[in-house]
């Protein structure tokens, strides 16, 4: 059978792409080497933050607004809650990139927000014990997505529209041809007019241009039992993104696992040469890195460990996404390099990829994510 579209990788981005392509009436095949969902990539561990005051670049905000709309539509279709609003707080010194960037996005896109000093933040949200010289930008629309449930909802909605999804089927090779593409897997060979690669950390093994531009990195999350649980419950504790002298931390209220969840961006700086050989065990050294952030800024959460999980970032040199068609293979499009902050955009990226496949380009501005941008010309050597 020849499909109109094959999608390699059925994680956050791939599941959304399959759904939006099927929604547009395409015959779609999704190929996933692991289970659906699985715990080998970047999107497991209960939940992922979504925030609207985006310090990384104001250009993300229109995509986020559309992402929120699409997550709500998916909730209605699935008949279950996928997006939980808690408010979000960006924290740092007044001259930090986090605070300056967050305020810039709020100003350019007229986002309602509050700038709170350390004392005001502690009074309002007692779980936060930030340093006196820090401030926080509170934005009421932030929250978190139930990441694994989101992927399942996209897959099931796509299947209901006629999409075909194969799990435990690893892609061995793909080849572009004059009229389309051929994909060979451990189970067979398939043809399609178009191909989208959303393979996360494995994308670099499939696309030479990504070898040094989308590099996997080991990441670890921890859940701890709070000493004062009332300060870390839904309604009392917004999600956060914090730029501190010890590094950049992020975290969530108690949900899904009985603990306060915290991670540190670029955890121990462990770039991964082969994602198949990622160290998935969690070690005392990992816990020490995360406990430092808890003890400094969330001491009331410094109770017993409830869980730890390893996952992966796939980092681009400038930490902006890579969303484009391959210049030498116009039938092939990629979405990669989400650098630890991509899941919140999965719904809209699925829509964008379906527009690229059907219309040749997206209605939304994705120029920040071009494959030919200068930052990707001379990235650091791959591990």
Secondary structure as GFF3:
##gff-version 3
##sequence-region A 1 383
A	DSSP	beta_strand	2	8	.	.	.	ID=ss1
A	DSSP	alpha_helix	12	23	.	.	.	ID=ss2
A	DSSP	beta_strand	28	31	.	.	.	ID=ss3
A	DSSP	beta_strand	48	50	.	.	.	ID=ss4
A	DSSP	alpha_helix	60	78	.	.	.	ID=ss5
A	DSSP	beta_strand	83	85	.	.	.	ID=ss6
A	DSSP	beta_strand	88	93	.	.	.	ID=ss7
A	DSSP	alpha_helix	97	108	.	.	.	ID=ss8
A	DSSP	beta_strand	114	117	.	.	.	ID=ss9
A	DSSP	alpha_helix	118	124	.	.	.	ID=ss10
A	DSSP	beta_strand	134	139	.	.	.	ID=ss11
A	DSSP	beta_strand	143	145	.	.	.	ID=ss12
A	DSSP	alpha_helix	147	160	.	.	.	ID=ss13
A	DSSP	beta_strand	164	166	.	.	.	ID=ss14
A	DSSP	beta_strand	171	177	.	.	.	ID=ss15
A	DSSP	beta_strand	180	185	.	.	.	ID=ss16
A	DSSP	beta_strand	189	197	.	.	.	ID=ss17
A	DSSP	three_ten_helix	200	205	.	.	.	ID=ss18
A	DSSP	three_ten_helix	208	210	.	.	.	ID=ss19
A	DSSP	beta_strand	215	224	.	.	.	ID=ss20
A	DSSP	three_ten_helix	229	232	.	.	.	ID=ss21
A	DSSP	beta_strand	239	244	.	.	.	ID=ss22
A	DSSP	beta_strand	247	252	.	.	.	ID=ss23
A	DSSP	beta_strand	260	264	.	.	.	ID=ss24
A	DSSP	three_ten_helix	275	277	.	.	.	ID=ss25
A	DSSP	alpha_helix	284	297	.	.	.	ID=ss26
A	DSSP	three_ten_helix	299	301	.	.	.	ID=ss27
A	DSSP	beta_strand	305	315	.	.	.	ID=ss28
A	DSSP	beta_strand	322	326	.	.	.	ID=ss29
A	DSSP	beta_strand	329	336	.	.	.	ID=ss30
A	DSSP	three_ten_helix	343	345	.	.	.	ID=ss31
A	DSSP	alpha_helix	346	359	.	.	.	ID=ss32
A	DSSP	three_ten_helix	367	369	.	.	.	ID=ss33
A	DSSP	three_ten_helix	374	376	.	.	.	ID=ss34
###
